[in-house]
Amino acid sequence: MIDGRKLVVVLPAFNAAATLELTVNDIPRGLVDEVILVDDGSNDETVQVARRLGISKLHAHPENRGYGANQKTCYRAALAEGADIVVMLHPDYQYEPKLITAIAGMIASGVYGVVLGSRILGGGSAGALAGGMPLWKYVSNRALTALQNLLTGAKLSEYHSGYRAFSREALLALPLLANSDDFLFDNQMLVQAIARGIPIGEISCPTRYRDDSSSIGFARSVRYGLGVVGTSVAYRAWRWRLARPAFLDFESDRFLAAPVTAGKDPVAG
């Protein structure tokens, strides 16, 4: 609990066996009420490691559905558990789990509905390049962020962090089921929050790029980048009332806090 609000951490996992224990060991358990792991059809021992670590809220997709689809299951499961605050943390130990306290606190304050752990804010040893981010990824990150700030009118330091926190109200306000099942999900989710006028905060977060951390390759990064451009242009067209992209259709069904369907997302117990 934090300020009387239930805090749930969700771990969208895919082949995270080598780094899961490091991540879980640094989660501030005295503050976190539940840890939920969703395995997206891993072909390593992610599920077995999660069981050994005592993660009781464990869901497994029978096949790989994609990063976005994994998050959809994560958030539905968290809301079904009665979460008031949800922190999404990659189990590849790239982001600092100890900052959950600070990130969740910003949501609990009631000032923000969304908080990002930014790899760009701060410098020195906390900077993205110092943490091992490849130069081409850093340059791409900065270029895409500048473009998105221009088209959305926001002033975020980055749109591409995988370390995020949400209030229950924010998750329920967004049509997340309309988003991509792949990596573009993250970006669409932020643009939806901007469109809905949900306050977004950021906190500096050091990053670690390790050989056993997950990372998308150059080709998929190019596809992601093109998708980001398309998302930003679609937002501007929506703002100018020239188009009604499906992911910005706020009259559609919201992201309901329904239980995860066992037939589709069996609990790996």
N, C-alpha and C positions, 0 to 999 in steps of 0.2 A: 504494500500500500504506500501511496505517496499523497499526503494531504487528504486521506480518506478515499482515494480513488484507486481502483484495482489496476495494477500494472502487469501487462503481459508482454513478454518478449517472443517474437516469432523468428525462426531460423529457416529460411528457404534454402534447402540443401540439395546439392548434386555433386556426388563424388567428393564429399568433404571429410572422409574418414581420417585423413592425415592431420587435419587442423581443427576438428570439432572439439576435441578435449581442451586444447589451448583456449579456444573461444569460450567454452562453457565455464571453465575454471575461473575466468575473469569477470563473469557476470555477477553483479552485486546481489547475491541471493537474499540478503536481509531486507531488500527493498522490492524485489521482483516477486510477484505472487505466483506466476505460472511461466514456464518455458514451453513453447510449442515448436516442434520440429516437423517440417513437411519434406519428405524425401521425394525427389522427382525422378524416380526410376534409376537410381544410382546403380552402377555396376561394380562398386567397391563395397566396403563393409560399413558404410555410413549408418545404416539402421542398427547393426549390431553394436557399434560404438555408442550410439545414442542410448540403447537399452542399458549398456554397461554403466553409463554415466547417470542413469536414473531418470532420464527424461520420460516422464509418464504420459505426456500428451504428444503422442507420436502418430503421424499420419503418413501413409506411403502411397504415392501414385503407382499403379501397376506398370506404367510405361512413362517415358519421358514426354512431358507435355509442354515444357518450355518455362522459362523464368517467370514470365507474367502469369501463366496458369498456376505456377507454384504459389505466387503471392496471393492470388485470388483465394486459394485454399487456406493460406495462412490467415488472412484477415477474416474470412468467414469463421474459421475455427476460433480465433481470438474473440470475436464478437459473440459467438455462441457461448463462450466461457464467461461472458459478462464483463469483458475488459472495458475500462474507462479510458485507458491510455495504452496504445500499442506501439512498441518499438520494433522495427524491422532491422535485424542485424545479420549480415552475411557470416556464415560459419567458417569462412576461409581465413579468419584471423587477420584480415587486411585492415579492419577498423578497430578502434580501441573500445572493448566492451565496458571498461570502467567508466566511460562517459555516459552510460545509460542514466546514471543518477542526474547528471546535469541536463541531458536532453529531455528526459521525462519531466524534470522539474519545470522546464520552460512550458511544457504543455499543461502541467498541473496548475501553473500560475493563472491560467485562463487568458493569457495574453495572445498565445498562438494556438492555431489549430493544427499546424504542421511545423515540424522542426527538422532541419537537415544538418547532418554532420559533414561539414565542408572540409575537403582536402586542400582547398585553395586559400581560405582565410588563415592568417598567421604566416610565419616564415621560419627561416632557420631550420632546425631539426624537425619542426612540425610541418614543414612544407611538403608538397606532393613529390617534387623532384628529389628532395632529400630522402624521402621514404621509398624511393625506387621506382616511381612512376616513369615509364618510358617517355622519352622526349616527344615522340610523335603523338602519344596519347594526351600529354599535357597541352601541346599546341592545339590539337583538335578540340580538347575540352574548352580551352579559352576562346577559340573561334566560334564554336557552336553556342557557347554561353553568351557571347557578345551579340550574336545574331538573335538569339531568343529574347534577350533583354530588350533589344530594339523592337522586335515584333510584338512582344507581350506588354511592354511598358514596365515590367518588373525590374528589380535591381539585385538579382541573386548573384552570389559569387560563383556558383556552379549548379547545373541542373542534373548532374550525372552521378551523384553520390548514391551509394547503396546503403547508407546509414540514415534511417528516417524514423520519426515518431509522429503519431497521429492521435488526435482526440477521437473518441467514439463518434462524436457528432460529425467530425470531418469525414470519417470513413462512410458514414451512412448518408452523407450529402452528395457523394460522387457516384456516377454511373460506371463503376469500375468494371462491370462485366462486359462493357462495350470496348474495353481496351485490348490491346494486343496480348497474345499469349507468349510473346517473345520479349526481348530486352526493351523494346520500345514502351512497354507498359509503364516503366518508371517515369519516363518523360511525359507521357500522356496524362499520368496521374497528377503531376505537378501543374501542367497546363490547365487541367480541370480545376484544380484548387485556385489557381489565379483567376480563372473565369468566374468562379463562384465567390470570389472576394474573400477567401479564407486567409487570414494572416499567416504568413510563412516566416519563421525565424531560422537563424543559422548559428552554428557554434563551430569553432575551429576543432578539427579532429586530425591528429597525426595518422599517417597511413603506412602500412608495411606491404611491400610487394615481395613475396616469397616465391621460391620455385614451386612450392606445393599449394600456392593460393590459386583460386580460379581466376581466369581472365579470358575474355573473348579475343580471338585473333584478328588480324588486319582485315580480312575479307568481311567478316561479320561486323566489324567496327565500321567499315564503309557503309554497309547496308543500314546499320543503326544510325549513322550520321545523316544519311539521306532521309531516313524516317523522321529524324528530329526536325530537319528542314521542312518536311511535309507537314508535320504536326504544327509547327510554328506558323506556316503560311495558312493552314486551315484555321487556326485560331484567329489570325488577322481577318480572314474572309468572314468568319463567324461574327467577329466584333463589328465589322462593317455591314453585317446583314446581307452578305453576298452568298453565303452557303450555310448549310446546317449539317456539319459533320456528325456522324453517329456518336462519336465519343464525347461530344459536347451537347448531346441531347439530354437536358436536365429534366425533361418531362417523362423520360423512360423510367423503367423500374429502378429503384435504388438498390444499393448493395445491402440486402437484407441479412440480419443476424440469424440466419437459419442454421441448424446443425449441419455439419458436413455429412453428405450422404454416404453411408457405409459401403454401399455397393460400388461407388465410384472412387471413394478415397478410404480404403480400408485402414482401420487402426492397426498399426504393426505392433501388436502386443503379444 
